[in-house]
Amino acid sequence: MNIVVHGKKLLAAVCLFLAGVISFITLGQTGAYAVFYNGNMRKLPIYSVKTEEKKVAISFDCAWGVEYTDKLLEIMKEENVPCTFFMVEFWTEKYPEYVKKIDEHGHEIGTHSATHPEMSKLNKSAIEKELTTSSEAISSVTGKKVELFRPPYGDYNDLLIETAQSMGLYTIQWDVDSLDWKNLSASEIEKRVVSRVKNGSIVLFHNNGLHTAEALPGVIKSLKSQGYEFVRIGDLIYRDNYRMAVDGTQIKNS
């Protein structure tokens, strides 16, 4: 009896291993946002990028207010730092002059949805509408195609990732959270970000964080002193021939 039981366990283990190998090969060829994890196929957004180069991408989510945005743009211009802004549609429509200004400063713009909902609770049609109208609102100002999408609250499921991908959008998260939305002090934000950044990191800030603009110069100078180069997310990620690690790291196939 024990031989039969162990034989079944061994067969199950072999089947699971082979399924994982097949999935790995398939995903490596297609570049799909997915990993085989605990017996299930999961779709994943991009949290960071595996690279030997000391590159980091700063991003800002824009949903409320513009009080500190001019200061952020001034700092990044002085430091020659490009970054990526993710804009909600109602913010885009309320502040088109800032959309234009951000674009003219050479920064990249992605969508952060139309209405800032928990998108894992939406059906495919609702997701498509959120992504379509928000992208069109941005493109109508910049004249450029939107290629990046960040889910509100970092909330996602397989349907959201699949739908965004079918629309030509790369779904982007972050691996370094500044927690500036918690109104941490500038020194706390700087210490938190600098201590967590690694090659290929994506950092999350908010354009209207209370102490974000105050913290940014220190963050930039500290990371530059460590040899980091600042790039836009679109210039950091791999567009094809990649696979995903279970932690959301995007890895280039060799």
RAHUQUI-V985155 format. One record per backbone hydrogen bond with DSSP energy under -1.0 kcal/mol. CO is the residue of the C=O (numbers start at 1). NH is the residue of the N-H. Records with the same first field share a line. If there is no record, write none. Layout:
# RAHUQUI-V985155
CO=NH, NH
This chain:
# RAHUQUI-V985155
1=5
2=6
3=7
4=8
5=9
6=10
7=11
8=12
9=13
10=14
11=15
12=16
13=17
14=18
15=19
16=20
17=21
18=22
19=23
20=24
21=25
22=26
23=27
24=28
25=29
26=30
27=31
32=34
33=44
35=42
37=40
40=37
42=35
46=173
48=250
53=55
54=229
55=200
56=231
57=203
58=84
59=205
60=86
61=207
62=88
66=69
68=72
69=73
70=74
71=75
72=76
73=77
74=78
75=79
76=81
83=108
84=60
85=110
86=62
87=112
88=92
89=93
90=94
91=95
95=98, 99
96=100
97=101
98=102
99=103
100=104
101=105
102=107
103=106
108=85
110=87
111=150
113=89
114=90
117=119
118=121
119=122
123=127
124=128
125=129
126=130
127=131
128=132
129=133
130=134
131=135
132=136
133=137
134=138
135=139
136=140
138=141, 142
139=143
147=170
148=111
149=172
151=154
152=155
157=161
158=162
159=163
160=164
161=165
162=166
163=167
164=169
165=168
170=149
171=46
176=204
179=182
180=183
185=189
186=190
187=191
188=192
189=193
190=194
191=195
193=196, 197
198=201
200=49
201=57
202=175, 176
203=59
204=178
205=61
206=209
211=215
212=216
215=219
216=220
217=221
218=222
219=223
220=224
221=225
223=228
224=227
229=56
232=235
233=236, 237
241=253
243=251
245=248
248=47, 48
249=245
250=50
251=243
